[in-house]
Amino acid sequence: MVFPKVLAVAVLALCPPAWTQSPTYKLGRSPTAEEIRSQDIAISPTGKELPAGQGTAKEGATLYVRKGCAGCHGATGSGAHAPTLISRKGPQTATAVPCLAPCVNDSNTMGVHSPFATTIWDYINRGMPLGKEGSLTPNEVYALTAFLLYKNDIIKKDELMDARSLPKVKMPNRDGAALPPEWKHGTPRLQGYP
């Protein structure tokens, strides 16, 4: 009986454990724990991953000019090519300057839309300034974050932002945020979430 033998071979060939074994090409190496740790820089809403450092809105205002933020985001934090960082007060007129996608304008600036202040810190730390990403010190990132939070009327001008105070900032959209469900290691991720 050839059929049972063919069936047995087909079942073994389709067996998932066989798929998980891949050939070894002897290329590359496994990263060290320190290499993984150095790249694991995401900051959660709790801020437990935030480094030591501190900054104020006053320090951030100086850095905003000195680090060239105004060159892309505008002197007032809006109206330039890069996304709006500071919502304009009063009547607004459309700007003739095209906005880069995704277009972040007065109605959805990060300071108003982001559910957690730690998200702002994380974004500045990883992605700014453009072309020199990751070059800011933790103190500079805290100061720039404080500046944006102050200019968007979220914190007071003299509030010090650090690893303890930043996660406690009550963002305007904190209660309206749609968060993905918590993921547990070893379980499949829901479609649409990383």
N, C-alpha and C positions, 0 to 999 in steps of 0.2 A: 504494500500500500504506500504509494508515493505521496498521496495527499496529506496524511498526518505528519510526515517528515517535512514537507514543504510548509505546512502550517506552523510547525514548531520552529523552523528556521525563521519564518516571517515574524512570529511573535518575539523571538529573541532579538531580531534585527530592529524591531520597533520599541524595544524595551528602553524606558527612560534612563536607567543607569548607564546604558551604552552610549547615550547621547552626551552625558555629562563628562565623559572622558575624552579629552582632546590630546592630540599629539604634542609632544614637547619639542619645541624648535630651538631650544637653548639660546634664545635671544632675550636680552634684558635681565632684570632681576626683580625680586620683590622689594618694595620700598621698606626702609627702616621705620621703626615706630616714630622716631624724631622727624623724618621726612613727611610722614602722614600728619603728624601733629602740626608741623609748620604750614601745611596747606589747609588744615581744618580751621578756617578762620570765621565761619558763620557765627553770627550773634543772634541768640534766641530772644524772644520777648522778655524772658526773665533777666537777661543781661548777665547771667553767670559766667559767660565767656569774655566779658569786657575786661580789658587790661587796666592796670593802674594808670592814672592820669586825671586831669581836670581841666576845665575851661569855662570861661564866662562869655556872655554875649558881647561885651566890650572888646575882649581879646579877639573874638570871632569877626567883629566888624573890621578890625585892622587886617586880619588874615584874609578876609574876603577880597580886599583890594590887593594886598601884597602877593597873594598866591594866584592872582589873575582870574578869579571866579567871575568877576564883573565882565571880563572880556567875552565870555560865552553866555552868561546868564543875565547880563545887563547890570548897570550901576545900582538899580533899585531891586534887583532880583527878578525882574520880569521884562518882557518886551524885546528880548533878543532871540537869537537862533536856538539856544539850548532851552530845555524845559524851565518853566516858571518855578522859582523857589520861594518867592514871597508874594502872597496874594495882594494885589493892588486894592486900596480902599477907594470907595466912592465910585462914580460912574467910570466905566471903562470903555475905551474905544479899541476897535480891532487894530492890530499893528500890521504894517505893510511887510514886516519881516516874516518870512516863512518859518514855521516851527518844525523842528525835526521830529520825526515819528519815534515813539509815540508822543503826540503833542500833549504836553502837560501845561495847562493854562490856569487862570485864576480859580476856576471851579474845582480843580483837582490837583492842586499843588501837593507835594508830599507832606508838607506840614499840616495840611487839612485832611488829606485822604489816608495817609498811613495810620494804621491802628496802633503802632508802637513807636516810641521815640528811638528805641534801639535799632529799628529798621533804617532810620535816617543815618544814625552813626555808622551802621554796617555799610550802607551804600557809599557814603563819603569815604570811608576807610578803604574799601575795595576798588572803587571806581573813579576816584577823583585825585588830582586834576587829570583831565583827559590827556593821555600821552605820558603821564607820569604817575600812573595808578600805583597806590601803595606807598607813595613817597612821604605822606603826611605822618607826623608823629601822633601818638595817642592824644597828647595835650592839644594839638592843632585840631584833631577831629572832634574832640569834646567842645572846643571853643567854637568851631564852625557850626556844630549841631546846636549849641546854645544860642548862637546868633540867629539861626533860622527859626528856632522855636520861639525866640523872643519877638522877632519881626513878624511872625504869624500869630502873635498874641496868645501864645500857649503858656509861656513862662514869664516871670518878671525879669527885668533887665539885670538885676544883681544876683540872680540864682546861679549857683555853682553847679555845673554838670560834671558828674563823675560816675564810676561804676555803681555806686549805691543810689544816687539820685535819679539818674537817667531812666532806669526801668520804672520808676514810680511816677513819671510824668504822665498825666491823664490827657491823652490825645483826643481831639474832637470826635474822631471816628472809631474810638476803641470799642464801643458797644455795638456799632453798626457793621463791624468787620465780619466778613465771611471767611472763616478759617477752615483749612482742610482738617479732616479728622486726624487724630494722633495716629502715627504709624508705628508699629512695633516691629522690630527686627525679625526677619524670617517670614513675615506675612506679605502677601501680594499688595502692591500699592493700588489705590483706586485710580481708574482711568482719569486722566486730566491733571493728576497731581504728580510732581516729580518724586 
